[in-house]
Amino acid sequence: MPEFRNFVQTLEERGKLVRLSKEVDPKFELGALIWKLEQQGKAVIFENVKGSDMPVVAGVMNGLDRYAELHGIDDIPHFTHRDHAKVMQHAIEHPIPPRELNTGPVKEVIQIGDDANLYDLPVPTFCEDDSGAFITAAIGISRHPDTSELNVGVYRALVVDERTLNINMSPTSNLRAIVQAAKERGETVPISLAIGNDPLMIMAAAGKPDSSTSEYAVAGALRKEALDVVRCETNDLLVPAHAEIVIEGEIDFQNECAQQFGEFAGQYGPGVNPNFRVTAITQRKEPLFHAIFGEQGREHFTLGFMSLYGLRDT
């Protein structure tokens, strides 16, 4: 089963991941080290992040060779973006629906209400003019109020305070359409963010063709087996059972804020979005926090570029 931590272990066994035990500051220092190691093609585990007892993992999907390995391709040196697009298209045409479980590893620790504190997470600040600390490797799960269909996409989220996030919603994203539809109906929008996902799930979330196709089913096709999902504690959304961390909450239409973040195109991407009020955090007992360096970091750039070849419409 290609869980996030299993893939991290595989990278380490193959000499493609390094461990750093020295304490690092999540503000700028951690990002600078990710950048440096990514240029060497290395993933990294930061075992001692200032202010948190969670390790941070980065650089796990920082090149075409990682995508080829995940797809089970033997001829890795000749694997191209178009080859990836073909794999994605086949998965879209042969979906495998998810399998709902009663519980899973992501439910080992459950914190609800005031017990859920975002400041316990080692969320990095990457670039000088970023608005603050950003969760960058989460998949966001929401449900359209008109169709009840789940939408899964990759969305960055600014940490505003210990129980508030601000999720970026581009004008063309499905999440923006879902939030707007709910607002017009006078309804709130439950959203859950899953961190530390099967890399094939991240691929599916970043590169699907249209709103009628389930990203979970595409992930199942890429995995060649159904993705295990569990129901959230404070909403009815289904999230990956083997994720490392899940943040549950809902949109707060009464409050909004501006944010900007270094994009893979080499410029800052601004946005104004309603805030997200956290209602629960569930996680494994010893979770790994996946972070993707923004701007033109290799993992960020590769994910964005490969998404274009994966028929991206998140």
C-alpha positions as CSV (number, residue, x, y, z in Angstrom):
1,M,0.0,0.0,0.0
2,P,1.7,3.3,-1.1
3,E,1.1,5.3,2.1
4,F,3.0,8.6,2.5
5,R,5.2,7.2,5.2
6,N,5.9,4.0,3.2
7,F,7.1,6.1,0.2
8,V,9.3,8.2,2.5
9,Q,10.8,5.0,3.9
10,T,11.4,3.7,0.4
11,L,13.2,6.9,-0.6
12,E,15.4,6.7,2.5
13,E,16.3,3.0,1.7
14,R,17.3,4.1,-1.8
15,G,19.6,6.9,-0.5
16,K,17.3,9.6,-1.8
17,L,16.4,11.1,1.5
18,V,18.4,12.6,4.3
19,R,17.7,13.1,8.0
20,L,18.6,16.3,9.8
21,S,18.6,16.1,13.6
22,K,19.7,19.7,14.3
23,E,17.0,22.1,15.5
24,V,15.7,24.2,12.6
25,D,13.4,27.2,12.7
26,P,10.2,26.8,10.6
27,K,10.4,30.4,9.6
28,F,12.7,30.7,6.6
29,E,15.5,28.3,7.8
30,L,13.6,25.1,7.2
31,G,12.5,26.4,3.7
32,A,16.1,27.4,2.8
33,L,17.3,23.9,3.7
34,I,14.5,22.3,1.6
35,W,15.6,24.4,-1.4
36,K,19.2,23.5,-1.1
37,L,18.5,19.7,-0.7
38,E,16.0,19.7,-3.5
39,Q,18.6,21.0,-5.9
40,Q,20.5,17.8,-5.1
41,G,17.5,15.7,-5.8
42,K,17.1,14.8,-2.1
43,A,14.0,14.5,0.1
44,V,14.5,15.4,3.7
45,I,13.1,14.7,7.2
46,F,13.6,17.5,9.8
47,E,13.5,15.6,13.1
48,N,13.8,18.6,15.3
49,V,11.6,21.6,14.3
50,K,11.5,24.5,16.7
51,G,8.1,24.8,18.5
52,S,6.8,21.4,17.6
53,D,7.4,17.7,18.3
54,M,6.4,16.6,14.7
55,P,9.0,15.9,12.1
56,V,8.6,17.7,8.8
57,V,9.1,15.8,5.5
58,A,9.7,17.6,2.2
59,G,11.0,16.9,-1.4
60,V,9.3,13.5,-1.7
61,M,7.9,14.2,-5.2
62,N,10.6,16.6,-6.6
63,G,11.2,15.1,-10.0
64,L,9.9,13.0,-12.9
65,D,11.8,10.0,-11.6
66,R,9.6,10.0,-8.5
67,Y,6.5,10.0,-10.6
68,A,7.8,7.1,-12.7
69,E,8.6,5.1,-9.6
70,L,5.1,5.7,-8.2
71,H,3.6,4.6,-11.5
72,G,5.7,1.4,-11.6
73,I,7.6,2.4,-14.7
74,D,10.8,0.4,-15.4
75,D,12.4,2.8,-17.9
76,I,12.6,5.7,-15.5
77,P,15.2,7.8,-17.5
78,H,12.9,8.0,-20.5
79,F,9.7,8.8,-18.6
80,T,8.2,12.1,-19.8
81,H,5.4,14.5,-18.9
82,R,3.3,13.0,-21.7
83,D,3.8,9.5,-20.4
84,H,2.4,10.8,-17.0
85,A,-0.6,12.2,-18.9
86,K,-1.3,8.9,-20.5
87,V,-1.2,7.1,-17.1
88,M,-3.5,9.8,-15.6
89,Q,-5.9,9.5,-18.6
90,H,-6.1,5.7,-18.2
91,A,-6.9,6.1,-14.5
92,I,-9.6,8.6,-15.3
93,E,-11.2,6.2,-17.7
94,H,-10.9,3.2,-15.3
95,P,-11.8,4.6,-11.9
96,I,-11.9,2.4,-8.7
97,P,-14.3,3.9,-6.1
98,P,-13.0,4.4,-2.5
99,R,-13.7,2.0,0.3
100,E,-15.2,3.5,3.5
101,L,-13.9,2.1,6.8
102,N,-15.2,2.6,10.4
103,T,-11.8,3.9,11.5
104,G,-8.2,4.2,10.4
105,P,-4.7,5.4,11.5
106,V,-5.6,9.0,11.1
107,K,-8.1,8.6,14.0
108,E,-5.4,7.5,16.5
109,V,-5.5,10.9,18.2
110,I,-8.7,13.0,18.1
111,Q,-8.8,16.6,19.2
112,I,-12.1,18.5,19.0
113,G,-13.0,22.1,19.6
114,D,-10.6,24.0,21.8
115,D,-8.3,21.0,22.0
116,A,-7.5,21.4,18.3
117,N,-4.6,23.8,18.0
118,L,-2.9,24.7,14.7
119,Y,0.1,26.0,16.5
120,D,1.0,22.4,17.5
121,L,1.7,21.8,13.8
122,P,5.2,22.7,12.4
123,V,3.9,24.9,9.6
124,P,6.7,26.7,7.8
125,T,7.0,30.2,6.5
126,F,8.9,29.9,3.2
127,C,9.5,33.3,1.4
128,E,10.2,36.8,2.7
129,D,6.9,38.3,1.4
130,D,4.6,35.4,2.2
131,S,1.7,36.4,4.4
132,G,2.8,34.0,7.1
133,A,3.1,30.2,7.7
134,F,1.4,28.1,5.0
135,I,0.1,24.5,4.9
136,T,1.2,23.6,1.4
137,A,0.9,19.9,0.9
138,A,-2.7,19.3,2.0
139,I,-5.6,18.0,-0.1
140,G,-8.8,19.8,0.5
141,I,-12.1,17.8,0.6
142,S,-15.5,19.6,0.3
143,R,-19.0,18.7,-1.0
144,H,-21.0,20.7,-3.5
145,P,-24.3,21.8,-1.9
146,D,-26.2,21.2,-5.2
147,T,-24.9,17.8,-6.2
148,S,-23.6,16.5,-2.9
149,E,-20.5,15.3,-4.9
150,L,-17.2,15.4,-3.2
151,N,-14.4,17.6,-4.6
152,V,-10.8,17.0,-3.8
153,G,-8.1,19.4,-4.7
154,V,-4.7,20.8,-3.6
155,Y,-5.1,24.1,-1.8
156,R,-2.6,26.0,0.3
157,A,-3.8,27.4,3.6
158,L,-2.5,30.4,5.7
159,V,-2.4,29.9,9.4
160,V,-4.2,33.0,10.8
161,D,-4.3,31.9,14.5
162,E,-4.6,28.7,16.6
163,R,-8.0,27.8,15.2
164,T,-8.3,29.8,12.0
165,L,-7.0,29.1,8.5
166,N,-7.4,31.0,5.2
167,I,-7.6,28.6,2.3
168,N,-6.6,29.9,-1.1
169,M,-9.4,29.5,-3.6
170,S,-8.5,30.6,-7.1
171,P,-11.4,32.1,-9.2
172,T,-11.4,29.1,-11.5
173,S,-11.3,26.4,-8.8
174,N,-14.1,24.0,-8.0
175,L,-13.7,25.0,-4.3
176,R,-14.5,28.6,-5.2
177,A,-17.6,27.5,-7.0
178,I,-18.7,25.3,-4.1
179,V,-18.2,28.1,-1.6
180,Q,-20.0,30.6,-3.7
181,A,-23.0,28.2,-4.2
182,A,-23.2,27.7,-0.5
183,K,-23.0,31.4,0.2
184,E,-25.9,32.1,-2.2
185,R,-28.0,29.4,-0.4
186,G,-27.1,30.9,3.0
187,E,-25.3,27.7,4.0
188,T,-21.9,27.1,5.6
189,V,-19.2,24.9,3.8
190,P,-17.6,22.1,5.7
191,I,-14.0,21.4,4.5
192,S,-11.4,19.0,5.7
193,L,-7.7,19.2,4.9
194,A,-5.6,16.0,4.8
195,I,-1.9,16.2,5.2
196,G,0.6,13.4,4.6
197,N,-1.2,11.6,1.8
198,D,-0.4,8.7,-0.5
199,P,1.5,10.6,-3.3
200,L,-0.8,9.0,-5.9
201,M,-3.7,10.6,-4.1
202,I,-2.0,14.0,-4.4
203,M,-1.5,13.4,-8.1
204,A,-5.2,12.6,-8.5
205,A,-6.2,15.7,-6.5
206,A,-4.0,17.9,-8.6
207,G,-5.0,16.6,-12.0
208,K,-8.5,15.6,-12.7
209,P,-10.6,16.4,-15.9
210,D,-14.0,17.6,-14.7
211,S,-16.4,17.8,-11.7
212,S,-18.1,14.5,-12.7
213,T,-15.0,12.4,-12.0
214,S,-14.1,11.4,-8.4
215,E,-10.5,12.2,-7.5
216,Y,-10.7,9.3,-4.9
217,A,-11.7,6.9,-7.7
218,V,-8.9,8.2,-9.9
219,A,-6.5,7.7,-7.0
220,G,-7.8,4.1,-6.7
221,A,-7.1,3.5,-10.3
222,L,-3.5,4.9,-9.9
223,R,-3.0,2.7,-6.8
224,K,-4.7,-0.3,-8.5
225,E,-6.8,-0.8,-5.4
226,A,-9.5,1.2,-3.6
227,L,-8.4,4.1,-1.5
228,D,-9.5,3.6,2.2
229,V,-11.5,6.6,3.5
230,V,-13.1,7.4,6.9
231,R,-15.8,9.8,7.9
232,C,-14.8,13.0,9.8
233,E,-15.6,13.7,13.4
234,T,-17.4,17.1,13.0
235,N,-18.7,16.9,9.5
236,D,-19.8,14.2,7.0
237,L,-16.9,14.4,4.7
238,L,-14.8,11.3,3.8
239,V,-11.0,11.7,4.2
240,P,-8.1,9.3,3.5
241,A,-7.9,6.8,6.3
242,H,-4.1,6.5,6.1
243,A,-3.3,10.3,6.0
244,E,-1.0,11.6,8.7
245,I,-3.2,14.5,9.8
246,V,-6.7,15.8,9.1
247,I,-7.9,19.3,9.9
248,E,-11.7,19.6,10.0
249,G,-13.7,22.9,9.9
250,E,-16.1,25.1,8.1
251,I,-16.0,28.4,6.1
252,D,-16.7,31.6,8.2
253,F,-18.4,34.0,5.8
254,Q,-18.3,36.7,8.4
255,N,-14.5,37.1,8.3
256,E,-12.0,37.1,5.5
257,C,-8.4,38.1,4.9
258,A,-5.9,38.7,2.2
259,Q,-2.9,36.4,1.6
260,Q,0.0,36.1,-0.8
261,F,2.4,33.2,-1.4
262,G,5.4,32.6,-3.6
263,E,4.1,30.7,-6.7
264,F,6.0,28.2,-8.9
265,A,5.8,30.7,-11.8
266,G,8.3,32.9,-9.8
267,Q,6.0,35.5,-8.6
268,Y,3.7,36.1,-5.6
269,G,0.1,35.0,-5.9
270,P,-2.4,37.2,-4.0
271,G,-5.9,36.3,-2.9
272,V,-8.7,37.3,-0.6
273,N,-10.8,34.5,0.9
274,P,-13.2,33.9,3.7
275,N,-11.6,32.4,6.8
276,F,-11.9,28.7,7.8
277,R,-12.8,27.9,11.4
278,V,-11.2,24.7,12.7
279,T,-13.5,22.3,14.6
280,A,-11.2,19.2,15.0
281,I,-7.8,17.8,14.2
282,T,-7.3,14.1,14.0
283,Q,-3.9,12.4,13.4
284,R,-1.7,9.4,13.8
285,K,0.1,9.0,17.2
286,E,3.4,10.0,15.6
287,P,2.5,11.9,12.5
288,L,4.8,13.2,9.7
289,F,4.0,16.7,8.5
290,H,4.4,17.0,4.7
291,A,5.5,20.4,3.5
292,I,6.1,21.6,-0.1
293,F,8.4,24.5,-0.5
294,G,6.6,27.2,-2.5
295,E,7.9,29.4,-5.3
296,Q,10.1,27.5,-7.7
297,G,11.0,24.7,-5.3
298,R,11.4,21.4,-7.3
299,E,8.5,19.6,-5.6
300,H,6.2,22.5,-6.0
301,F,7.2,23.2,-9.6
302,T,7.0,19.5,-10.6
303,L,3.5,19.1,-9.0
304,G,2.2,22.2,-10.7
305,F,3.8,21.3,-14.1
306,M,2.7,17.7,-14.0
307,S,-0.8,18.8,-13.0
308,L,-1.1,20.6,-16.3
309,Y,-0.2,17.3,-18.1
310,G,-2.7,15.5,-15.8
311,L,-5.7,17.4,-17.0
312,R,-5.7,19.7,-14.0
313,D,-9.0,21.2,-12.9
314,T,-9.0,21.5,-9.2
